[in-house]
Amino acid sequence: MNRRFAHAGVTLLMIACSVSLARAQFAHPDLKSGKIVVRKVLILPPRVSVTKSGMKGNETLIAESKMVEAALPAIFAEAAQEKGCTVLDNAFAPEALEKNQDLKFALADIQDRFDALHKHISEKPKDVRNGRFTMGDEVVNFNPGAAADALVFVRGSGVVNTGGKKVLGAIAGVNETDYILVDIAIVDSQSGAVLYYGYSVTGGSYIENPERMKKPIEASFKEWKVGKQK
């Protein structure tokens, strides 16, 4: 993941103020007005990078990253369902991808395309409110999303500080808090328009207790209005 910490200012503010969570949300004007309605979503596999930060430098924690990736879909699904949105069944189980190479390549392609756009969204998230960002109408060719109104892309960047760094921080009067930043984008499955973008920051033991991420994620989607089911 090229973009490790997209919202460094928010993260640093959270650490400095010892705040347990931060959140923000940005809605496309057509979603906000009700012109576009999202009732059914398909959650794509999250991409997460967790980094161990220590006295001798940083190290990517692959196993921990995978643990968070595995936990996030259910957390978002529960938050979406509580708002009245239908979450379609997961079509991307590892065994399914291994049996269907076309699906595997299509998933990798659309994920990479989103990552290219994600860099620009994270730099100017307020422009989602102007309808600026789109993946293009080629997303309609992504067959797993045919039954969904929108695709959900989840990205996470987390930090776990070593004990030594926390001790040194305490001596220096700095609170070296473990935290994770989670970005979630809702993309129209027909037009490719980014309809909603929210991000949340969760502090504390989010790997051992992934449910800690639920309230911040819910808060980051407070303004997401879901249309009534037909």
C-alpha positions as CSV (number, residue, x, y, z in Angstrom):
1,M,0.0,0.0,0.0
2,N,1.7,3.2,-1.2
3,R,-0.4,5.5,0.9
4,R,0.3,4.5,4.5
5,F,-1.3,7.3,6.4
6,A,-3.6,9.4,4.2
7,H,-4.9,11.6,7.0
8,A,-1.8,12.2,9.1
9,G,-3.1,15.4,10.5
10,V,-6.2,13.7,11.9
11,T,-4.1,10.9,13.3
12,L,-1.6,13.1,15.0
13,L,-4.4,15.2,16.4
14,M,-6.0,12.1,17.8
15,I,-2.8,11.0,19.5
16,A,-1.9,14.4,20.8
17,C,-5.4,14.8,22.4
18,S,-5.7,11.2,23.5
19,V,-9.0,10.9,21.6
20,S,-10.3,7.3,21.2
21,L,-11.9,7.9,17.8
22,A,-12.3,10.5,15.0
23,R,-14.5,10.4,12.0
24,A,-15.6,12.3,8.9
25,Q,-18.0,11.7,6.1
26,F,-18.6,13.1,2.6
27,A,-21.6,12.4,0.4
28,H,-22.1,12.9,-3.3
29,P,-24.8,15.5,-4.0
30,D,-27.1,13.0,-5.8
31,L,-26.9,10.6,-2.9
32,K,-27.6,13.4,-0.4
33,S,-30.6,14.7,-2.4
34,G,-32.0,11.2,-2.9
35,K,-31.6,11.2,-6.7
36,I,-29.4,8.2,-6.3
37,V,-30.5,5.5,-3.8
38,V,-28.4,2.8,-2.4
39,R,-30.2,-0.2,-1.0
40,K,-27.9,-3.1,-1.8
41,V,-24.1,-3.2,-1.5
42,L,-21.3,-5.6,-2.2
43,I,-18.3,-5.4,0.1
44,L,-15.0,-6.1,-1.6
45,P,-12.1,-7.6,0.4
46,P,-10.4,-4.9,2.5
47,R,-6.8,-4.0,2.0
48,V,-5.0,-3.2,5.3
49,S,-1.5,-2.5,6.3
50,V,-0.5,-2.7,10.0
51,T,2.9,-1.4,10.9
52,K,4.9,-2.1,14.1
53,S,6.6,1.1,15.2
54,G,9.7,0.7,17.4
55,M,12.9,2.2,18.5
56,K,14.8,0.7,15.5
57,G,12.3,1.6,12.8
58,N,9.1,0.2,11.3
59,E,8.0,-3.3,10.3
60,T,4.9,-4.4,8.4
61,L,2.9,-6.9,10.4
62,I,1.5,-9.3,7.7
63,A,-0.4,-11.6,10.0
64,E,-2.0,-8.8,12.0
65,S,-2.9,-7.0,8.7
66,K,-4.7,-10.1,7.6
67,M,-6.5,-10.4,10.9
68,V,-7.9,-6.8,10.5
69,E,-8.8,-7.5,6.9
70,A,-10.8,-10.5,8.0
71,A,-12.6,-8.6,10.7
72,L,-13.6,-5.5,8.8
73,P,-16.3,-6.8,6.4
74,A,-18.5,-8.1,9.2
75,I,-18.1,-4.8,11.1
76,F,-19.2,-2.8,8.1
77,A,-21.9,-5.2,7.1
78,E,-23.5,-4.9,10.6
79,A,-23.3,-1.1,10.5
80,A,-24.9,-1.1,7.0
81,Q,-27.6,-3.5,8.0
82,E,-28.5,-1.4,11.0
83,K,-29.1,1.5,8.6
84,G,-31.5,-0.7,6.6
85,C,-29.1,-1.6,3.8
86,T,-28.9,-5.1,2.3
87,V,-25.4,-6.6,2.2
88,L,-24.9,-9.2,-0.6
89,D,-23.2,-12.5,0.2
90,N,-19.5,-12.5,0.0
91,A,-18.4,-13.8,-3.4
92,F,-14.7,-13.5,-2.7
93,A,-13.8,-16.4,-0.3
94,P,-10.2,-17.6,-1.0
95,E,-11.4,-21.0,-2.2
96,A,-13.8,-19.3,-4.7
97,L,-11.1,-17.1,-6.0
98,E,-8.7,-20.1,-6.5
99,K,-11.4,-22.0,-8.4
100,N,-12.3,-19.0,-10.6
101,Q,-9.2,-17.3,-12.0
102,D,-11.2,-14.9,-14.1
103,L,-12.9,-13.6,-10.9
104,K,-9.5,-13.4,-9.1
105,F,-8.1,-11.3,-11.9
106,A,-11.2,-9.1,-12.1
107,L,-11.1,-8.5,-8.4
108,A,-7.4,-7.6,-8.4
109,D,-8.0,-5.2,-11.3
110,I,-10.9,-3.3,-9.8
111,Q,-9.1,-3.1,-6.4
112,D,-6.0,-1.7,-8.1
113,R,-8.1,0.8,-10.0
114,F,-9.7,2.0,-6.8
115,D,-6.3,2.3,-5.1
116,A,-5.2,4.7,-7.9
117,L,-8.3,6.8,-7.3
118,H,-8.1,6.5,-3.5
119,K,-4.9,8.5,-3.4
120,H,-6.7,11.5,-4.9
121,I,-9.8,11.1,-2.7
122,S,-7.8,10.9,0.5
123,E,-6.0,14.1,-0.5
124,K,-9.2,16.1,-1.2
125,P,-12.1,14.2,0.4
126,K,-14.4,17.2,0.4
127,D,-14.5,17.0,-3.4
128,V,-16.7,13.9,-3.0
129,R,-19.4,16.4,-2.2
130,N,-18.9,18.0,-5.6
131,G,-19.2,14.7,-7.4
132,R,-15.6,15.0,-8.6
133,F,-14.5,11.4,-8.2
134,T,-15.4,8.4,-10.4
135,M,-13.9,5.0,-11.4
136,G,-15.7,5.2,-14.7
137,D,-18.6,3.3,-16.0
138,E,-16.4,0.3,-16.7
139,V,-17.3,-0.9,-13.2
140,V,-20.5,-2.2,-14.8
141,N,-18.4,-5.0,-16.3
142,F,-17.5,-6.3,-12.8
143,N,-20.0,-9.1,-12.8
144,P,-20.1,-9.8,-9.0
145,G,-21.5,-6.3,-8.5
146,A,-24.4,-6.7,-11.0
147,A,-27.0,-7.3,-8.3
148,A,-25.7,-4.4,-6.1
149,D,-26.5,-0.7,-6.2
150,A,-22.9,0.0,-5.0
151,L,-19.6,-1.5,-4.3
152,V,-17.8,-0.9,-1.0
153,F,-14.1,-0.5,-0.9
154,V,-12.3,-0.7,2.5
155,R,-8.8,0.5,3.2
156,G,-6.9,0.5,6.5
157,S,-3.6,1.8,7.9
158,G,-2.7,0.9,11.4
159,V,0.2,1.3,13.8
160,V,1.2,-0.8,16.8
161,N,3.9,0.7,19.0
162,T,6.4,-1.5,20.8
163,G,6.7,-1.5,24.6
164,G,10.0,0.3,24.4
165,K,8.6,3.1,22.3
166,K,5.6,3.6,24.6
167,V,7.9,3.8,27.6
168,L,10.2,6.3,26.0
169,G,7.2,8.3,24.8
170,A,5.8,8.3,28.4
171,I,9.1,9.6,29.7
172,A,9.0,12.4,27.0
173,G,5.4,13.2,27.8
174,V,4.1,11.7,24.5
175,N,1.2,9.3,24.4
176,E,2.3,6.6,21.8
177,T,-1.2,5.3,21.1
178,D,-1.9,2.3,18.9
179,Y,-4.4,3.3,16.3
180,I,-5.9,2.4,12.9
181,L,-7.4,4.6,10.2
182,V,-10.1,3.0,8.2
183,D,-11.4,4.5,4.9
184,I,-14.6,3.2,3.3
185,A,-15.8,4.3,-0.1
186,I,-19.2,3.5,-1.6
187,V,-19.0,3.5,-5.4
188,D,-22.0,3.3,-7.8
189,S,-21.9,-0.1,-9.4
190,Q,-23.2,1.3,-12.7
191,S,-21.6,4.7,-13.2
192,G,-18.5,4.3,-11.0
193,A,-19.2,7.6,-9.2
194,V,-17.9,7.8,-5.6
195,L,-21.2,8.2,-3.7
196,Y,-19.9,8.3,-0.2
197,Y,-16.5,8.4,1.6
198,G,-16.0,8.1,5.3
199,Y,-13.0,7.6,7.5
200,S,-12.6,6.8,11.1
201,V,-9.7,6.5,13.6
202,T,-9.8,4.0,16.4
203,G,-7.2,4.0,19.2
204,G,-6.3,1.1,21.5
205,S,-6.1,-2.6,21.0
206,Y,-8.0,-2.9,17.7
207,I,-6.2,-6.2,16.7
208,E,-7.1,-8.1,19.8
209,N,-10.5,-6.4,20.0
210,P,-11.6,-5.6,16.5
211,E,-15.1,-4.7,17.7
212,R,-13.5,-1.4,18.9
213,M,-13.6,-0.3,15.3
214,K,-17.4,-0.6,15.1
215,K,-18.5,2.6,16.8
216,P,-16.0,4.8,14.9
217,I,-17.1,3.2,11.6
218,E,-20.7,3.7,12.4
219,A,-20.1,7.3,13.3
220,S,-18.3,7.9,10.0
221,F,-21.4,6.8,8.1
222,K,-23.9,8.8,10.2
223,E,-24.8,10.9,7.1
224,W,-25.2,8.0,4.8
225,K,-29.0,7.8,4.0
226,V,-30.2,4.4,2.8
227,G,-33.3,4.2,0.6
228,K,-36.3,2.1,1.7
229,Q,-36.2,-1.5,0.4
230,K,-38.6,-2.2,-2.5
